[in-house]
């Protein structure tokens, strides 16, 4: 008998909590059964029942070139034939480090890790070790992975499931994390006045993508840079989503701001598990073995994953027109949807930057977590289910980002808009 997503989900629940290895994948917030995927190529993803979908989830961001890009697959194959892990340095790691340092003006040195969570967790430890201070500031609705210090008023799955503070995070540790509203420079100024002497760092998603897409307002990141410099506090940009997503480099390249540390992941692994953090040499050299701040990993700098990342970055480096075209298509999609929703008299706020977008079901502008939370999540769920039933696969939560890849075509966008037009009458 052919497998079905429903049948596999029931089976998966017997062996894995909630049937998944990462919470939002369970589709609980949109009241649907998760698709079990069998393969993906270009802009298309296929479920175990053989149905084809236009994919706007793109593995939550990494697949900017589309799935199974031939050059990336070839790089993975070739690397795997030479052995899958050595636990020893390789030339590939130097090549990757050089690519990252060349792409980001703020990076002088990097360390490769295995995920965005690991990158951020390590960057925070480094900031604390470097400054000798303990407190950190993060912003409500920003999500920086699931390390203890950062699971406070977090976005992504934590927001989707409505878990304000996760059990298991020691209260005394959480107390060291100060949370402030995103885009609120006044709140930052007063918090820094209050805690400045014990403030190791301010960490921020350069463009928030884990409460849905919320771009920084003009001046917000600039103010963070100015205040942190005045108080010898480190500024950390989490560019796990935005690294190589909006341009070759990070959002910081577009904004012309140099943070002290930057965290990366997703795209730099070309679809394999990779993260990285980096920054100024004098800070990075505090890491073991050149300094005392400890951080390590058996699979860090894994040759297969790094090869996939290098292949991806080399294509992106050549592909300025790829970014332009993808941004144009995303704009076409978002403008088209806006027009349809207006005609259908359904109030939405569509936030887009480059090839990242979120349709918030609210008539109000969304500029921080509180305004994102005013969205009608039930209506979002109906919209998501209607789109999915018609083979359009978007991020399964109001508080996540959908993406467009270099592989999407104008035809994909037209088809998506046609489905959206029909969906409006049913939500
Ligand atoms: N929290 C991740 C996205 N922001 C979800 C990752 C996944 O479920 O794969």
Boltz pocket constraint, residues with backbone or C-beta under 6 A from the ligand:
constraints:
  - pocket:
      binder: B
      contacts: [[A, 22], [A, 23], [A, 24], [A, 25], [A, 59], [A, 60], [A, 156], [A, 157], [A, 209], [A, 210], [A, 400]]
      max_distance: 6.0
